[in-house]
């Protein structure tokens, strides 16, 4: 398996450009077709007349957005030519939370961005990354807003706990691992989980080795009350990983999403791109 169709979510935020650069590098690396899916958050125009002056503000803001969209589209096509990558630009008027899910279901990999609470233009809907991970059915590569890195996948750290989600993530990340310089399978508190024996990291490492992956195995104990998410962040920093692979844990509950602890930590504090599968 390889990534032959990649969808990258683009919007009017400053982080759209580095996200596009990573997607272009991946498309070139895997010989993939790249779809630039442009989708932003647009409020219901009827609600803008509740407050005096809001409609005029929105009109001016929309003009600015259209200018940024046109500039990004020109950049997208220019970068495709420069990188000699096949692709297409798709502007979708539907809410981004729905649009990117649907576009991504016809792809092998979705590239999207981490939420940036300090940038209003990066907001495209409540729980956008979470919903994309849980509902798209495809692996999602999330790019952190605070990173200047333009590459991902040379030094890979895999968070392994033997779960269905982790198993899905490992196999979804195989194209990265086959071309990586190094892949480390990390289990945290690997012996037991609530009294149930886990699948050892060495077992999944043997599976990966049969795919030609150069793999190492490590196990760390956090101690009582330790945070798995914080351990993963620390291991990424200490080991020089440029890609973290992990299962995305969560489920929908009445009017909210309940995400697993390590997933919440990573969505909030990631420092390198994170490939998540559910």
N, C-alpha and C positions, 0 to 999 in steps of 0.2 A: 504494500500500500504506500502511496505517496499523496502529497497534496497537489491536486491538479486544478482545483478551483478554490480561490481564496476571495473572501468578501471582507473589505475593510470599511468600517463605519467612519464617515467623515461628517464634520459639522463646521460651525463658524468659530470654534474655539482655537486658541493658539496651539493646542496640543494635537490638532488634526494633522499638521505637517509632519512632526516626528512619527506619528502613527502611520502615516502614508509611507514614510521612508522605510520603516520596518517592514511593512507589507510588501513594498517593492523589492526589498532585498530577499524576502522569502519567496516571492513569485519567481524571481530570477534564479534563486538557489534550487527550487524544485521544478522549474519549468512549468509554472502554473499560470492559468488565466486569472487576472485580477479584476474584480469588480469593485469600483469605488461607489459605495452606496451612501448618498448624501441624504441625511434626514435630521431634522431639528425639532425642538419643542415649539409648538404654536398654540397659544391659548385660544379658547373659543372667542371669536370677535364679539359675540353678544355680551360677554362679561366685561368688556372694556368700557362700556358706557355707564357702569355703576359709579365710577369715580370720575369727577370732572377732569378733563384733560388727558385721560388715559388713552383714549382712542388716537389722539394726535401723536402722543408719544410712541404708541405702537406703530403708527404709520411711518414715522421717521426711523424707528428701529428696524422696521422691515426693509426699508430702502438700504440701510447699512448692511443688513444681512444679504440682500440680493447682490450687492457689490462684492462682498466677501465670497459668496458662493461662486460668482463668475470668475473671480481671481483664482479660487481653488480649483475650479474645473479646468482652467487654462494650465495651471501648474500640473494637475493630474495627467493631462494628455502629453505635456512636455516631458514629464518624468517617465511616462511609459515609453516614449520614443528613445529617450536617453538610455534607459535600462534595457531596451529591446525586449520588452515584455508585452504580451498580448493582454488586452483588457478593454473594459468599457466603463463609462460613467453613467450612473443611474440616479436621478433625483426623484425622491419619493415624497409625496405630499402627506402621506399618512403619518400618524405619530411614530416616532423613532422606535419606541418600545415594541410596537407591532411590526413595523416595516423591516427592521434589521433581523428580527427572528425569522420572518418569512423569506427574506433574501438569503439568509444563512442556511436555511434547510436545503438549498440547492448548491451547497458548497462543502468542501472538505474541511475548511478551517475558517473561523470568523476572527478578525482582528478588531478589537474595540478598546476603549479607554477606561481607565479608572475614574470614578467620580472625583471632581475637583471642587470642594466646597467654596473655594475662593474665586471661582470663575463662573459667573452666571451663564455664559455661553456654552459651557460644557454640560449644563443641565438639559437633558432631553426627556426626562420622565422619572418618576419615583422608582427607585430600585431597578434602574436600567441594567447594570451589569448582572445583578442577581437574577432577574427575570430571564436575561439572555442565557445564562448558564443553565438554569433549571428548565427552560422551556424550548430552547432552539433544537435540542437533540444533536448538536454538533459541538466539537471542542472549541473553546473560546480562549484566544490569547489576549489577555488584558495587559495594556501598556500603562505603566505608572505615569502620572502627570508630572512628578517631580524628577524624573530621570532624563538625562541627556543622551543616554545610550541609543545607538541606532542599529545595533545588532542583537541577536538573541539566539541561543542554542549551541554555543561552542562548549560551554561548561554547564552541564545539566544536573540539577538536584531533584530527585523524585521523592515525594513524601508518600511512604508506603505503609498502609495499615491492613492490607488484605481485604478491604471492603469492596463492594460492587463499584462504588464511585472511583476508588483508587485504581481498580482493575481497568475500568473504562479509560481513565486518564493515561495510564501507562501505554495501553495499546494505541490510543489516539495520538500519542507523542512519538510513536516509532519512527516516523520520517525524520524528526529532529535527532533522535538518538543514533540513527544509522550514520549520520554525517557529523556527529559531535566529536570533539576531541576527548571528552570524558563524561561519563554518566555515573552518578552515585545514587544508590538506593538507600534511603534513610528511613529507619523505623524509630519511632519515639515511644519509649516504654513498651518495647516490642514483644516482651514475653507474654503478657496477659492483657486482656481488655474486658473488664467487668466479669472476670472468671472464665472467659472463653479464650481458648488458645487462638492466636492469630496465625495467618499464613506467614512463614518466615520470609525475610527479605531475600535470603539466599535462593529460595524457590523461584521467585519471580525473576531474579537475576539470571538463573539458569535458562529460563524461557527467553529472556532478552539476548543472552549470549548466542543462542541458536539462530537469532536474527542477525548476527554479526556485530552486536553492540559491545563495545568495550565498557565493562561495568564493574563498579566497586560496591561494597556493601558496608553500611555503618549502622550502629544502633546507639541510641542515647536515652538515658533515664532522666526524667525531669525532677523526680522527687515528688512528694505529696503536694498537691495543689499547683503543680507546675503548668505553665501554659504551653501547649503544643505550638500554637501560632508564634509565640515569642521565640521558641527554640528554632523554628524554621527560619525566621528572620535573622537570627544570630548565625545559623549555619550558612545561609546565603552570603552574609557579609564575610564570615571567617574563611569560607572555602572559595570565594571568588566566583560563585555561580552567576551566570547571566540569564538563566531560565529556571524557573521552578515549575514542576509538574505535580499536580495534586487533584484529588477529587473535590468537587464542589458539593458541599453538603447543605441540604435545606429542604423545606417544604412550605407550601402555602397554607396559611391559616386565615380565618375570617379577617379580611381587609389588611393583612400584613404578611410578611415573609419571615419565617423563622430559619435563620442560617446557623450552621454549626460554628462552634467557637473558633477553630482554626481558620475556617473560611471567612468569618467576620474580621478577624485580625488581619488577614492577608488583603482583603478588599479595602480595608481602611489604611493599611501601613505598608503596602508592597513597595519594594525598592528596585526590583527587576521585573521584567515581564513574567507573567504567571499563566501557564496553560491549565485551564480547569475543564473538567468534564463531569457531567452528572449522570 
